[in-house]
């Protein structure tokens, strides 16, 4: 049974957790060290990451000079730009099922790659509308081939594909009648997230400059307004441990918000974050085994972690080059349920090894 965000674990459970962690060679006080990987991208903006669902040592990074890939946990990297070129790539998305299929978006082009392919295949031409820019892109984790895109051009639309980007359907639903326009004015300025176990449930945040969040539970046929109280949204993420909720929102100046269900309001969840809720959060990563364990990329300050659904945050690791120009754009989990994390930043790619397995992951299914 899921604990409500902020619920306390009884002292006897905490003691048991410490014993288990100590036996595994790590305590909750241990912290990871972030280390630079992919020297080719040092000093470069890396916008997004994708990690193979079959092997967490296989990862891709979307950078200002194209796609780079590692097949050995970051020891070596190579450009994977054939069919695309060394162009700025703004978004990567993938399914959580094999074979590994990755979709990449530049400002106005869509590409598809599948495990074993030597080159990217451009699929922009299959879109049924002209493209000024691609405002949002996400793949349904549990449904191979299901892909959503928000397009700005002659029309302002959500498009859905069920076959990996070759045939698309337009899904405006009730939005036009209610005066909504989907895309923001900037490429990949929207945040889209699909529930892991329900490919029809989609959250859409319009822009980092707008507080509007839209919810559909039928793949875009109908939408409801679940906007934040204030501030725009950079990123959204949802639980993946068997249910779509809670959902988390990283804002452009009001920290983190959490929503316990479709019917509940958003609540601020930034206690102990730097600035206590006045920071920009560009990246969120919910642990796949525990929806209350969340990592957040905080502008200028690096990565923070909450293990209680956002009720309390603490710095997560050392070694990142924090400062006024440092940004964390994406955080992904690699192999081992916490052994390896990847971070896409304004200064290349960083990774952690030996990250401790923290308390909620071990004890989650033992709680009453």
Secondary structure, DSSP 8 states (H G I E B T S, - for coil): ----TT----HHHHHHHHHHHHHTT--TT---EEEEE-GGGTTS-EEEEEE-SS-TT-EEEEETTEEEEESSTTS--EE--TTT-S----EEEE-SSSS-EEEEE-SS-EEEEETT-SS-EE-GGG-SS-EEEEEEEEE-TTSTT-EEEEEEESSEEEEEESSSSSSEEE--TTTTTTT-----SSTT-SEEEEETTEEEEEEEE--TT---EEEESSTTSS-EE---SSS-EEEEEE--SSS---EEEEEBSS-EEEESSSSS-EEE--TTSGGGS-SBEEEEEE-TT-TT-EEEEETTTEEEEESSTTS--EE--B----STT--EEEEEE-TTTTTEEEEEETTEEEEEES----HHHHHGGG--
